[in-house]
Structure formats: structure tokens, C-alpha cells
Amino acid sequence: MQGLPGFEELIIPTWEVLSQSGELPIKTIDEMVAKKLGLTNEQLAILHRNGPRTSFHYKMCWARTYLKQAGISTNPKIGTWQNTSLGNSVSQISIDWIKEEVKSYQLKKNSRRVFSLGNEYRDTGSGKNNDDQLLRWINIDGSGITNAGGIRSLRSLRSGTTSIDGLILFSSEEPAEFQKPWIDKFEKKGNEMIYWGDARFHEKKEFMDFKGNRHLKDAFELNIPILHFHRKRKGYVEFTGIYILRQLEERDTYDRGHTVRNLRAKLERTDDTSIDTAWLASWRTEDQWELRTKDGPPHWLDHHTNETQLRQSTGPETIVANVPSSFVHKKNKLAEDRGNGEAKLYIGPLKRHAEFDLFFHNWHPMNTYEIDVVETLLYLQDVEDEFSKQSKYKAVSRRLYSELLSRIDDLDENRIDLTSHQDKSRYYIRGSNKVWKLIREISLPLITSVTVSKTTTHKDGSADFAIKISRSDEVRKMNPTSGKRISQKKHKKKRQITRKNDAPRVPDDELKDRVWQRDQGICQANWRIDSSFDKNSGDICGSNENLEFDHIVPYSKGGKTTYRNLQLLCRLHNRMKSNREI
């Protein structure tokens, strides 16, 4: 049996039938096109997938849709179609012309994608599907969500920040008070909504080890937009609004007969009735405040501005960093230390990143950072005695002191190019110009402090900062591992003898807790274990599922069960590492 023609081959016959007969019901159109093409009853009876519609009926729907989007035909009322004035005036049309007109129509239609309050949107589960109105609309290169379920974050793509810039929440139906929160249910009363975190019973995990709870905490601290979608039927989600996270508290829930500690968020919906996804993209990518807020939801932006100003007015006005030996120039290092130093200065643990980002006004591109030249000269006077051959520093001298004093006195530019830098557990500030280099050259380990003070706050969200170098009043001790050198003597390679490892293999609970906290409850596998990770970016797996304690130096090769020789790996990467060692 011959197959059916494609829907594109049905477009011109449909237009011809409407041109000849005028307004017609859908059933009549289908019958006339089938007769025109000489289709058999067997062909017309072929079902589309498993039915109940026939494949011919399905393809005819697409043919009429293309004619409508090209402006050739229209349906003036339900169940009937006719040609437009354009469709009646043209003497002939081609498939290629129809395709170009449809493409133009779809570009115009998709140029402004808006989530409106109370409307449903198609969720196919794939951002690559042209029919999708959720992932396809929200996701941009480098920042998006993989599926519609639970708590999903939108990563910031702005320069100088690695935090999140938005949160998407998904729910199904309203629950009872003590239901399992991770099944995406919520409680709603008017404009207020209660949403639970994603913690569940786990023998090894704490409630903040779950990714959803960490996202809720970040959203509360960073004051970012929160969009909520309600799934009432399969394949569709309803947009319920943009929310403000008013309160975040710890509460007990229950899972499989166990009491589980979890986060409970109280949110309030703003009066905004629609969200333009173009604004959502600009909010995550643009550095300038005017571009970030253009066409944004006005009520939420008013709240964000007021809340940010309130937090900044009540937040810390200064940050003090004690200078380590790793920061200073090679000549100023402790005599036992090696290396040339690095341009980043540690200011605190990464868990305080929201506080630091807020202090620096989320690293607004219009911020200014200036060194206090007078205070710098006074600092050099305070440390003059340290610039002698008898000091504990590597290569300082009276001559170096005079050169530094002269360079500061002749300084014609006191602005610093400052940015943030984070690794998996630490938060740094880092400069890139000659003024920052000079700070590294005049700083001395153990006795120098760098103080960053906020001097002025501007209406555009930026601020001015003063950087002061001073001699610290705090007496700091040298790192006990500082200066330890590896012997450079070459030894003859000895034949390796495999010895039985008598040390216990399984770590005790206290050691497990210490390793878990250090590794933040996520897999530490990097490029050394999995070659798919970038060696230079410092990427790690980061999975929090199926975690296992792994000996870095294998136990079978004499590795000890110690804090330094243990790490967290997910089951996949632990097996990958074991196979490689074998």
C-alpha cells in the first residue's frame, strides 16, 4: 500500500480547494483534498501513531496551520476555513514561499516570549523542541534548567560573579501540613506560598547537603527573582507569578518513620502580572544596572532595590584581610618560603560569599577602588625597621625600602582594578594593575593588613571603596608547614616491596564527619580521575548522590585512613579511579 504524502504536499491542494469553493467546514476540506489527490480508503484509514486521529487528518491540520501563518487562509469561526484576501488575490503559490512566510511569522511570534499570570505553557521536557514554551524560553547558553521539577537555579553569567541570579520552583497539588516536601507540592493562601526544601532521610547527609536547600539559602541571601510554575496536567505548567522570599526557617518533616530537618520557605507574590523572558536573560548576563533592569517586572524591581539598599545600609562597612606569605612579592616572603606569590588575597570562607557579594554591591561594573596614598606612606614608616638584612624576610633591604617609598610618593594613579575569585572553599579579591602589584611589593607577611572600606553608595547601585594598608595590631604565627622543603637529593630507585597495610580501612564516624564537611558533601573528582573535565578551569564533578569515602593513595598500596588521604567520590568516579589503578 502506498503511503500518504507529507503535509507540505497537502498545502497547495488545500489552498486550491478554498479558492474554488470559499468558506468550508474542516470535514469537507479534507474530503475534497483527498479526492483531488486520489487517495484510497486504505490510505485515509492509517492512524497517527496509536490513534484515535488518522494520519491524514493530522497532516491536514499542519497544512492549514502553515497557510494561516503565511497569511493565505484563516478560520473565521470554529470548524470552518476560508482564504484571506491575499489568498484569493494570488494566482499561484509555492511551498518555498510558504516556508519563508511561516519562518518570518514564527520569528516575530518568538521575539517576545512572556510568561503571563494564570496562563499555561507547553512543557515537552526538552529545550530543543520547537513546541516547548518552558525550557526553550528560560534557557540561554551557559545558564538554564534541565527539567521542570522541584527547585532549579539559574546561574549568573555576569562578569566577576559565580553565584546564581534566579530560582525556578515547580509544584503539583496542594499538600497536607506534614507531607513529603520533595514531591513538589506546596501550600498557597492568597499571595502567600509555603515551599519546602528537598531534604529527606539519609544516614550520612545533613539537610543542607541537599542542593535544593542550598539554592533556597542562596536565593534568600542574594535577593534574586523567584518564578513559580504549577503543574495541573501532563505536558503543561501554569505560571503563578514572581515571588519574594520573605522568610526561611528550619522545620521538622517526616520521611519513612524518621524526623528530618528541612528548610521551609515563606514567599510572597508581587503584583506583576507578566515576566518577559528577554528580561530574565538580561538579568543574568548584563553588567550594567540599566540593561539588567530594562523591561523588568516593576513591582519586583522596586522590592529588590529597597531590600538591597536596606541590607547594604545595615551590613558591614569594612572588610579586613591579614596578608599571608602566599600573597606578597618574592622578595618580601618569609625566608623559609618559596614561589613568586599570587595576585589574589583571601578575605574569608566561601560560605560567606553572599555577604561579600553584597558588600561589594554584587561587583557592580561602575564600582571604584582607590588606595589611600597617605595611609600607605604612614604604613611604610611603621614597618621601616623590618627592611633590614637581619629581618625574617627573604630579600628586603634599606635600598628596596627607599625605592618603594619613592614609587608611592610619585604615584600618579591610585585606582585599582579589583575583581572577586572563588575556589571550592575560599573567597578572594584579586587586582590586575600596577597599583595592586605595588601593594603586593610593600606588604609583609604576618604584620600587614589590607582594609577595604565603603565610602560612597550611588543611586545606580554602584559604590566607591577605599583600600588602606596598615601594620596589624594582631600578632600572627607562622604557618607550621611554611618553608618545608622536599629534598632535592637523587636516590637510586629501590625495588618496591608490597607490604600488608595494618591500618584500619574504614574511617570512624568523627573522621567521616570532618571529611564530609571539608568536601561540602559533593564528589571531588577532577581531570586527574575523569579526563572529560577541563584541567585549567578547576571543574569537579559536584554530584551529591551515591557518595563514597575514597583513599587518595589506595589502601592496597599502603595509603592510610587519615583526614588528608580521604576524599568524597560518587560511585561512578570511585569505580573509574579503581579501574584506572588496576
PyMOL commands that set and color helices and strands:
alter all, ss='L'
color gray80, all
select helices_A, chain A and resi 8-21+26-37+41-44+55-69+85-89+95-110+135-138+181-183+207-209+211-222+277-285+289-293+298-314+330-332+350-359+361-363+373-382+384-386+398-409+434-442+509-518+555-557+571-581
alter helices_A, ss='H'
color red, helices_A
select strands_A, chain A and resi 24-25+73-77+80-83+114-116+120-122+151-155+164-171+186-189+192-196+226-233+236-255+258-269+274-276+318-322+344-349+368-371+418-422+426-431+448-457+463-471+547-551+566-570
alter strands_A, ss='S'
color yellow, strands_A
deselect
rebuild
show_as cartoon
